[in-house]
Amino acid sequence: MVVYIRLLKESFGFAINALRNNKLRTLLSLLGVTIGIFSIIAVLTAVDSLDRKIKKDLSTLDKNTIYLMKFSFGPSEIPKWKRQQFPDVTYEEYQYLKYNVKGAENVCFQFFTKPETLKYEGNTVSNINVVPVSDEFDDIQKLDFKSGRFYNESESNSGLLLTVLGNEVAKNLFDNIDPIGKKIRMYGQNFTVIGVLKKQGAGLFGDSDDTSVYLPSNYLRKKYGDNTDFLTPVILLKPGEGVDINAFKAEITQKLRNLRGVKTGEIDNFFINVLSGFTDLLDGIVGQLKGGGIFISLFSLLVGGFGIANIMFVSVKERTNLIGIQKSLGAKNKFILFQFLFESVILCLFGGIIGVFFVWIISYILTNVLDFEFVLGIGNIIFGAGVSVFIGIIAGIIPAYMASKLDPVEAIRSGM
């Protein structure tokens, strides 16, 4: 063990000497490793940060939550022209499923609709995401309140002019005024603010609760009716704890087919979109991004590996005389082998550390500039170090082997 510690110390010294005595050549060779490690760790950090953001944004929703609607979240074997003929889900179907699907813990009615402009006295905010939902939404997707509350069942069913504001909406409309109890203008009506959400940050697709407002879906039903082009109805169903998701889907399918009079042998004229399937799709995309980024970055590492190998070949040639002296004094082949191999690994580690450092700096800057948190995880740092060591071994093994096989007499003579 003492011998290997001594080897490591000497190899570290030789690596430092290489950097000190041949600055330009060594730095140019290390540049390939630095760029390669930077590329790989930057890709992993970006993808891992995206993955963390996805999981955070979806953490408030049960992954088994179902979105029942006429459209599919993913690809479908049903032709587009046929899907376009499917009827929208209705409020009556929501009520039926709410009281007849035994496995459901909560059922909610929602509209997907276009953005709206909100006004309070002289302040106006545009392009606000309007979320018309029934009162059960707060039980399916837990909302984090800064102040106030969500509307209750009676208020929801009556379609009262009540609203809950996202943090940024409240901030832009009211400045430092308490919004609770104040009235804002949208859809040509005055809505009373009964709740304000805590700040969330940017959402998965650029959306966010911060720039959203919630209001009873029955208000829009009363104002525009159930058949309006800019309103897409959706029924959200959350299964009870311990309920088998496949059995839950089968129960919903059977109930809705019977309600709609879909005959045996006919296809379902609705889609059951399970959130877990959507997250699996996202996980697949994240995995592909990570794999593609690593594959591209390997080319930079390949160039860096050749650079380190070149340094080691030159180092062996410059120290041929020293190798001969070491061997004549009894140094074994494996001592010489490990000496040069350790030197190659240490040089690669230098390049890797610089690459990881640059990733950390850029992550810190982007996190402070953008509304998105880039986190350089310890796992990625260890991975970067491991890749550096691997490249060092691959790049240094041939020069180190050649050095270990030199004849001591010939080595001393060639150095004279």
PyMOL commands that set and color helices and strands:
alter all, ss='L'
color gray80, all
select helices_A, chain A and resi 2-21+23-58+80-83+91-100+137-140+153-158+167-174+209-211+217-224+245-260+275-318+320-328+333-369+378-404+408-414
alter helices_A, ss='H'
color red, helices_A
select strands_A, chain A and resi 66-69+104-112+116-120+123-133+145-148+162-165+183-186+189-197+212-216+232-239+271-274
alter strands_A, ss='S'
color yellow, strands_A
deselect
rebuild
show_as cartoon
